[in-house]
Amino acid sequence: MSPTFWDEVTHLGWLHLNHSTQQTLERLGEWYLPIIDVAVQSYALGLVGTEESTFSLVSQKRVVDWNDGIIRSVNVASGT
């Protein structure tokens, strides 16, 4: 994602994880990136995932089952 996108996200009052800035991989190792993401997602009330992504599918199921949240899937190839 572009820095402009993340600036807009921040401007709207949303938070996001930046593993690059936080140097998660370098400090904690490769397994911590998905573990941290899953822990944060467990509190999500909504999630937009990509079609045919196992990670998105599992995350979306958590949002719906654990938090009665809203989900949407995006087809990256078509943009829909």
N, C-alpha and C positions, 0 to 999 in steps of 0.2 A: 504494500500500500504506500501511497505517496505521503510525504510529510504534510501536504495540504489537507489530505483526508483526515489524518490524525489530529491536526489543528482544529478542524471542524468538529470532530468528536469531542475534543476537550472543551471547545467553546460551548457545546450543548450541555456540558456538565457531566458527561460520561467519563468513566475511567477505563484505561486499557493497560495491559501488560506489555512491556517492551523488554523482551529477553536480551536484546542486543545492548541496550543502555545499561541494564542491570547486570549484564555479563553472567547470566544464569548458567550457561553451558560451561564457561571457564571456571566459575567459582564452585559449582555444585555437581557438574557432570551431566551427561546427556539424558539420563532418566528423569531428572528433575523437571525438565521443560514440560513434558506431558502430565506429570503428576501435579504440578502447580496449576496448569491449565484446567485439568479435571476438577481440582479442588475449588477453583474459582467458579467454574461452570455449574457446580453443584448448588450454587446460590442464585443462579440466573433465573429471571422471570421471562426471558425471551431469548431466542437464538436464531440467527440466520446462518444456515450451513450450506454446503455445496452438495449437489446431487451426486450419488454414487460414492460418497466418501464415508468410509466406515467410522472414522472419528466423528464426523458430523452426525451420523445416524445415532451413535451411542450418546453423544452429547444432547441431541434433541430428545431422545427418550428420557434422559435424566431431567431435563427442563420440564417436560410434560408430567412425568410420573412423580417427581419429587416436589415440584413447585406449582403444578397446575398452570404452567406457562404457555406461551405462544411460540410457535416455531414456523419457519419458512425455509424452503430449499431453493437454491439458485443454481441454474445451469450455467456454468462458467463459459462454455463454448458459445452458447446462444445469447447470454446476457439476460435470460429470463428466469 
